[in-house]
């Protein structure tokens, strides 16, 4: 994934500028403090930093936004990971009696990585991605977002681009943060359909009746399958790919289709022939035959790293962390613009730092002076930082984060009101 303007050797020089002038600390703190509804929620959160030369520092924790800012500006981490809320302050975990330091809560998280789809994409492999296979991430977000909202009732989902080859989802509802390991495992298993490793040929097996969740997921998959699988990956074009697809059908169907495909070369028409065979089979077979649906799901359904979702104490890369290999910022994804989201257009750290150096326009200067007149010294540094990121390509992603937080803040208000009502003596 080329990031033409980025050279990783420059990272030590530009990270200090990024953390000093561009990292959205106030929004970041606002998110992880969750309105101060629960005491010590931010203070007991684990942060982990990866420093230059892969030095890994775990169990960092901070009492205030200011403390977090100062430490990050001092350490300039190459990567930031966010962990759980613990029973005690993580930076004091060595002083706590053995066995009492425990992970209590964390957002329910999902990690979808393009490398898990290597058996169903021919355009790229390993860490490489391109617009053709990025469709898989779009499908994953559509399928999981619908299920988490409609089937589980969650509302506050933050989708984030990893900065290289995948996406993360942070489910931030209070109910999600309080889930036990067993409950997290149950949600992750419910959402997992593609099972088995490289040696497993058929990774999706459906039984009758098809679960409503799978039916809903198929509605999404069917929308993207022709473009992704038939056109961009050409799964019914090259002989090698065709054999792979036919291996997922019953033997008698496979033989029939091998004959039919001799006379029909167009992938779309070949797919229609396969669907006709599935219909015929469903009419004559007692046992459920859904091989055309299984094929669509095997090629397009989201592939989750369930271990990331199951553990409360599992670390996950933080939003607005920089990806050291690509230089791209890990940014929130606006679902209203999901179809046009382009991972290659996500700004690199070098790009936004260069944008800062651009001379200001007359309009920007006037605006800046106007604000300076209105603010006192104490607010000056904070608002200067706000103005700084607004002058870069990072602005629209911070705005998306702000909008997410505004919606979530309404639920905090409700919680705080409830709390104050409970504390009153009537």
C-alpha positions as CSV (number, residue, x, y, z in Angstrom):
1,X,0.0,0.0,0.0
2,X,2.1,2.9,-1.2
3,X,2.1,6.1,0.7
4,X,4.3,8.1,-1.7
5,X,4.9,11.1,0.5
6,X,5.9,9.0,3.6
7,X,9.3,7.9,4.7
8,X,9.4,5.9,7.9
9,X,12.9,7.3,8.7
10,X,11.3,10.7,9.3
11,X,9.0,9.4,12.0
12,X,11.2,10.5,15.0
13,X,11.3,14.0,13.6
14,X,7.6,14.5,12.8
15,X,5.9,12.6,15.7
16,X,6.7,15.4,18.2
17,X,5.0,17.8,15.9
18,X,2.0,15.5,15.5
19,X,1.5,15.1,19.3
20,X,2.2,18.7,20.0
21,X,-0.1,20.3,17.5
22,X,-2.4,17.9,15.8
23,X,-3.4,14.9,18.0
24,X,-7.1,15.6,19.1
25,X,-6.5,15.2,22.9
26,X,-9.6,17.0,24.1
27,X,-11.9,14.7,22.0
28,X,-9.8,11.7,22.9
29,X,-10.2,12.4,26.6
30,X,-13.9,13.2,26.2
31,X,-14.4,9.7,24.7
32,X,-12.4,7.7,27.2
33,X,-13.7,9.6,30.2
34,X,-17.3,8.8,29.2
35,X,-18.8,11.9,30.8
36,X,-17.3,11.2,34.2
37,X,-20.3,9.0,34.9
38,X,-18.2,6.4,36.6
39,X,-15.6,7.4,39.1
40,X,-11.9,6.7,38.1
41,X,-13.0,5.4,34.7
42,X,-10.3,7.3,32.8
43,X,-7.7,7.0,35.6
44,X,-7.9,3.2,35.7
45,X,-7.6,2.7,31.9
46,X,-4.5,1.0,30.5
47,X,-2.6,2.6,27.7
48,X,0.3,0.9,26.1
49,X,3.0,2.6,24.0
50,X,5.3,1.2,21.3
51,X,8.4,3.3,21.2
52,X,11.2,3.5,18.7
53,X,13.0,0.2,18.1
54,X,10.0,-1.7,19.2
55,X,10.3,-0.9,22.8
56,X,7.0,-1.8,24.3
57,X,5.7,-0.1,27.4
58,X,2.5,-1.5,29.1
59,X,0.3,-0.4,32.0
60,X,0.5,3.3,31.4
61,X,-2.3,5.3,33.1
62,X,-3.1,8.9,33.6
63,X,-5.2,11.0,36.0
64,X,-6.1,13.9,33.7
65,X,-6.1,14.9,30.0
66,X,-3.1,17.2,30.8
67,X,-1.1,14.3,32.2
68,X,-1.8,12.1,29.2
69,X,-0.8,14.9,26.8
70,X,2.4,15.6,28.6
71,X,3.5,12.0,28.7
72,X,2.6,11.4,25.0
73,X,4.5,14.5,24.0
74,X,7.5,13.3,26.1
75,X,7.5,9.7,24.8
76,X,6.2,10.3,21.2
77,X,4.9,6.7,20.8
78,X,5.1,5.1,17.4
79,X,1.9,3.2,18.2
80,X,-0.7,3.6,20.9
81,X,-2.9,0.7,22.2
82,X,-5.9,1.0,24.5
83,X,-6.6,-1.7,27.1
84,X,-9.1,-2.3,29.8
85,X,-10.4,-0.4,32.8
86,X,-8.8,-2.1,35.8
87,X,-9.7,-2.5,39.5
88,X,-6.6,-0.3,40.3
89,X,-4.5,2.2,38.5
90,X,-2.5,0.3,35.9
91,X,0.7,2.3,36.5
92,X,0.5,1.0,40.2
93,X,-0.1,-2.6,39.3
94,X,3.1,-3.8,40.9
95,X,2.2,-2.3,44.2
96,X,-1.2,-4.2,44.4
97,X,-1.6,-7.5,46.2
98,X,-1.2,-10.4,43.8
99,X,-4.5,-11.5,42.3
100,X,-6.4,-8.3,43.1
101,X,-5.4,-6.3,39.9
102,X,-8.1,-7.3,37.4
103,X,-9.5,-6.1,34.1
104,X,-13.1,-5.1,34.8
105,X,-14.5,-3.4,31.7
106,X,-13.7,-2.5,28.2
107,X,-15.5,-1.6,24.9
108,X,-16.6,-4.6,23.0
109,X,-14.1,-4.6,20.1
110,X,-13.8,-6.2,16.7
111,X,-10.8,-6.5,14.4
112,X,-11.1,-7.4,10.7
113,X,-7.9,-7.9,8.9
114,X,-7.5,-8.3,5.1
115,X,-4.9,-11.0,5.5
116,X,-7.7,-13.4,6.7
117,X,-9.2,-13.2,3.3
118,X,-6.2,-14.3,1.3
119,X,-7.9,-17.5,0.0
120,X,-10.8,-15.4,-1.5
121,X,-8.8,-12.5,-3.1
122,X,-6.6,-12.8,-6.1
123,X,-5.7,-9.1,-6.5
124,X,-3.5,-8.9,-3.4
125,X,-2.1,-11.0,-0.6
126,X,-0.6,-10.5,2.9
127,X,-0.4,-6.8,3.9
128,X,-1.2,-5.5,0.4
129,X,-4.6,-4.0,-0.3
130,X,-6.2,-2.3,-3.4
131,X,-9.6,-0.8,-4.2
132,X,-10.8,-4.2,-5.6
133,X,-10.4,-6.1,-2.3
134,X,-11.3,-3.1,0.0
135,X,-14.9,-4.0,-0.9
136,X,-14.5,-6.8,1.7
137,X,-14.1,-4.2,4.4
138,X,-17.2,-2.3,3.2
139,X,-19.2,-5.6,3.4
140,X,-17.8,-6.4,6.8
141,X,-18.8,-3.0,8.2
142,X,-22.3,-3.2,6.7
143,X,-23.0,-6.7,8.0
144,X,-21.6,-6.2,11.5
145,X,-23.0,-2.7,12.0
146,X,-26.5,-3.9,11.2
147,X,-26.2,-7.0,13.4
148,X,-24.8,-5.2,16.4
149,X,-27.5,-2.5,16.2
150,X,-30.5,-4.5,15.2
151,X,-29.8,-7.9,16.8
152,X,-28.1,-6.7,20.0
153,X,-29.5,-3.2,20.4
154,X,-26.1,-1.4,20.6
155,X,-26.1,2.2,19.5
156,X,-22.6,3.7,19.9
157,X,-20.4,2.1,17.3
158,X,-17.1,3.7,16.4
159,X,-15.6,2.3,13.2
160,X,-11.9,3.0,12.6
161,X,-9.5,2.4,9.7
162,X,-6.4,0.7,11.1
163,X,-4.0,2.7,8.9
164,X,-3.0,-0.2,6.8
165,X,-5.1,-3.3,5.9
166,X,-8.1,-3.5,8.1
167,X,-10.8,-2.0,10.3
168,X,-11.7,-1.9,14.0
169,X,-15.0,-1.5,15.7
170,X,-15.4,-0.1,19.2
171,X,-18.8,-0.7,20.7
172,X,-19.0,1.9,23.4
173,X,-22.5,1.4,24.9
174,X,-22.4,1.0,28.7
175,X,-24.0,-2.5,28.4
176,X,-21.2,-3.5,25.9
177,X,-18.4,-2.3,28.2
178,X,-19.7,-4.3,31.1
179,X,-20.0,-7.6,29.2
180,X,-18.2,-10.6,30.8
181,X,-15.7,-12.7,28.8
182,X,-18.4,-15.4,28.3
183,X,-20.8,-12.9,26.9
184,X,-18.2,-11.4,24.6
185,X,-17.4,-14.8,23.4
186,X,-21.1,-15.5,22.7
187,X,-21.4,-12.3,20.6
188,X,-18.3,-13.1,18.7
189,X,-19.4,-16.7,18.0
190,X,-22.9,-15.5,16.9
191,X,-21.2,-13.2,14.4
192,X,-18.8,-15.9,13.1
193,X,-19.8,-17.9,10.1
194,X,-16.5,-18.7,8.2
195,X,-14.9,-21.5,10.1
196,X,-11.7,-23.6,9.5
197,X,-8.2,-22.9,8.4
198,X,-6.3,-23.3,5.1
199,X,-6.8,-27.0,5.1
200,X,-10.6,-26.6,5.2
201,X,-12.1,-26.4,1.7
202,X,-15.7,-25.6,2.7
203,X,-15.7,-22.9,5.4
204,X,-19.4,-22.1,5.5
205,X,-22.1,-24.8,6.2
206,X,-25.7,-23.7,6.4
207,X,-28.6,-25.8,7.8
208,X,-32.4,-25.5,7.6
209,X,-34.0,-23.3,8.6
210,X,-31.5,-20.5,7.8
211,X,-31.1,-18.3,10.9
212,X,-32.7,-14.8,10.4
213,X,-29.3,-13.2,11.2
214,X,-27.7,-15.1,8.2
215,X,-30.7,-14.1,6.0
216,X,-30.1,-10.5,6.8
217,X,-26.4,-10.8,6.2
218,X,-27.1,-12.4,2.8
219,X,-29.1,-9.4,1.8
220,X,-25.9,-7.3,2.2
221,X,-23.6,-9.9,0.7
222,X,-25.9,-10.3,-2.4
223,X,-25.6,-6.6,-3.1
224,X,-21.8,-6.7,-3.4
225,X,-21.1,-10.2,-4.6
226,X,-21.5,-9.6,-8.4
227,X,-19.0,-6.7,-8.4
228,X,-16.6,-8.1,-5.9
229,X,-16.5,-11.8,-6.7
230,X,-17.6,-12.1,-10.3
231,X,-16.1,-9.0,-11.7
232,X,-13.2,-7.8,-9.6
233,X,-11.9,-11.2,-8.5
234,X,-13.2,-13.1,-11.6
235,X,-13.9,-16.2,-9.5
236,X,-15.7,-17.9,-12.4
237,X,-13.2,-16.8,-15.1
238,X,-9.8,-18.5,-14.7
239,X,-9.9,-22.3,-14.5
240,X,-8.0,-22.4,-11.2
241,X,-10.7,-20.1,-9.6
242,X,-13.6,-22.0,-11.2
243,X,-12.3,-25.3,-9.8
244,X,-12.2,-23.7,-6.4
245,X,-15.8,-22.6,-6.6
246,X,-17.0,-25.9,-8.0
247,X,-15.3,-27.8,-5.2
248,X,-17.9,-26.2,-2.9
249,X,-20.9,-27.8,-4.8
250,X,-22.2,-31.4,-4.6
251,X,-20.5,-33.8,-6.9
252,X,-23.4,-34.3,-9.4
253,X,-23.8,-30.5,-9.7
254,X,-20.1,-30.1,-10.2
255,X,-20.1,-32.5,-13.1
256,X,-23.1,-30.9,-14.7
257,X,-21.6,-27.3,-14.4
258,X,-18.2,-28.4,-15.7
259,X,-20.1,-29.4,-18.9
260,X,-22.3,-26.3,-19.0
261,X,-19.3,-24.0,-18.5
262,X,-17.7,-25.4,-21.7
263,X,-20.2,-23.5,-23.7
264,X,-20.6,-20.5,-21.4
265,X,-17.6,-18.3,-20.7
266,X,-19.2,-15.1,-19.1
267,X,-18.8,-15.2,-15.3
268,X,-22.3,-13.6,-14.7
269,X,-24.0,-16.3,-16.9
270,X,-22.0,-19.0,-15.2
271,X,-23.2,-17.8,-11.8
272,X,-26.8,-17.9,-13.1
273,X,-26.3,-21.5,-14.2
274,X,-24.9,-22.4,-10.7
275,X,-27.9,-20.7,-9.0
276,X,-30.3,-22.6,-11.3
277,X,-28.7,-25.9,-10.2
278,X,-29.1,-24.8,-6.5
279,X,-32.8,-24.1,-7.1
280,X,-33.3,-27.5,-8.8
281,X,-31.5,-29.2,-6.0
282,X,-33.6,-27.4,-3.3
283,X,-36.7,-28.7,-5.1
284,X,-35.7,-32.3,-5.1
285,X,-33.6,-32.7,-1.9
286,X,-35.0,-33.4,1.5
287,X,-31.8,-32.0,3.2
288,X,-31.3,-28.3,2.9
289,X,-29.1,-27.4,-0.1
290,X,-27.8,-23.9,0.0
291,X,-24.5,-24.2,-1.7
292,X,-24.9,-21.0,-3.7
293,X,-25.5,-19.0,-0.5
294,X,-22.5,-20.8,1.2
295,X,-20.3,-19.8,-1.7
296,X,-21.3,-16.1,-1.4
297,X,-20.7,-16.1,2.3
298,X,-17.4,-17.9,2.0
299,X,-16.2,-15.3,-0.5
300,X,-17.7,-12.2,1.1
301,X,-18.7,-12.6,4.8
302,X,-16.7,-10.8,7.5
303,X,-13.8,-12.8,9.0
304,X,-13.3,-11.9,12.6
305,X,-10.3,-12.4,14.8
306,X,-12.5,-13.7,17.7
307,X,-9.7,-13.7,20.2
308,X,-9.6,-9.9,20.1
309,X,-13.3,-9.6,20.9
310,X,-13.4,-12.3,23.7
311,X,-10.8,-10.9,26.1
312,X,-11.6,-7.9,28.4
313,X,-7.8,-7.3,28.8
314,X,-7.0,-7.5,25.1
315,X,-5.2,-4.4,23.7
316,X,-6.3,-2.7,20.5
317,X,-4.7,0.0,18.4
318,X,-6.0,3.4,19.3
319,X,-7.8,5.8,16.9
320,X,-5.5,8.6,15.8
321,X,-2.4,6.4,16.3
322,X,0.0,6.5,13.3
323,X,0.7,3.3,11.4
324,X,4.6,3.2,11.4
325,X,4.7,1.2,8.1
326,X,2.4,3.4,6.0
327,X,2.4,6.6,8.0
328,X,-1.3,6.8,7.7
329,X,-3.4,7.9,10.7
330,X,-5.9,5.5,12.1
331,X,-9.0,7.5,11.5
332,X,-12.8,7.1,12.3
333,X,-14.9,6.1,9.3
334,X,-18.1,8.0,8.6
335,X,-20.7,5.4,7.7
336,X,-22.7,7.9,5.8
337,X,-19.8,8.0,3.3
338,X,-18.8,4.4,3.6
339,X,-19.2,3.6,-0.1
340,X,-16.7,6.3,-1.1
341,X,-14.3,5.8,1.8
342,X,-10.8,5.4,0.3
343,X,-8.0,4.0,2.5
344,X,-5.5,5.5,0.0
345,X,-6.9,9.0,0.6
346,X,-6.4,8.8,4.4
347,X,-3.7,11.4,5.2
348,X,-0.2,10.3,6.3
349,X,1.5,12.0,9.1
350,X,4.0,13.7,6.7
351,X,1.2,15.1,4.7
352,X,-0.6,16.7,7.6
353,X,2.6,18.1,9.1
354,X,3.4,19.6,5.7
355,X,0.0,21.1,5.5
356,X,0.7,22.9,8.8
357,X,3.7,24.6,7.3
358,X,1.7,26.0,4.4
359,X,1.4,29.8,4.6
360,X,-2.0,30.9,6.0
361,X,-4.5,32.6,3.7
362,X,-5.6,36.1,4.5
363,X,-9.0,34.7,5.6
364,X,-7.3,32.3,8.0
365,X,-5.2,35.1,9.5
366,X,-8.2,37.3,10.1
367,X,-10.1,34.5,11.7
368,X,-7.1,33.7,13.9
369,X,-6.8,37.3,15.1
370,X,-10.5,37.5,15.8
371,X,-10.3,34.4,18.0
372,X,-7.1,35.7,19.7
373,X,-9.0,38.8,20.7
374,X,-11.8,36.8,22.3
375,X,-9.7,34.3,24.3
376,X,-7.6,34.5,27.3
377,X,-4.1,33.1,27.7
378,X,-5.2,29.9,29.3
379,X,-7.4,28.9,26.4
380,X,-5.0,30.1,23.8
381,X,-2.8,26.9,23.5
382,X,-5.9,24.7,23.3
383,X,-7.7,26.7,20.7
384,X,-4.4,27.1,18.7
385,X,-4.3,23.3,18.5
386,X,-7.9,23.1,17.4
387,X,-7.1,25.6,14.6
388,X,-4.0,23.7,13.7
389,X,-5.7,20.4,12.8
390,X,-8.5,22.3,11.1
391,X,-5.9,23.5,8.6
392,X,-5.1,19.9,7.6
393,X,-6.7,16.9,5.9
394,X,-7.2,15.5,9.4
395,X,-10.1,17.9,10.1
396,X,-12.9,15.9,8.5
397,X,-12.0,12.8,10.5
398,X,-11.9,14.7,13.8
399,X,-15.3,16.2,12.9
400,X,-16.6,12.6,12.4
401,X,-15.2,11.7,15.8
402,X,-16.9,14.8,17.4
403,X,-20.2,13.9,15.9
404,X,-19.9,10.4,17.4
405,X,-19.1,11.8,20.8
406,X,-22.0,14.3,20.7
407,X,-24.5,11.5,20.2
408,X,-22.9,9.5,23.0
409,X,-22.9,12.5,25.3
410,X,-26.7,12.5,25.3
411,X,-26.7,9.1,26.9
412,X,-24.2,10.2,29.6
413,X,-26.5,13.1,30.4
414,X,-29.3,10.7,31.1
415,X,-27.0,8.6,33.3
416,X,-25.9,11.6,35.3
417,X,-29.4,12.8,35.8
418,X,-30.5,9.3,37.0
419,X,-27.6,9.3,39.4
420,X,-28.4,12.7,40.8
421,X,-32.0,11.7,41.3
422,X,-31.0,8.6,43.1
423,X,-28.8,10.6,45.5
424,X,-31.5,13.0,46.5
425,X,-33.4,12.3,49.7
426,X,-37.1,12.7,49.1
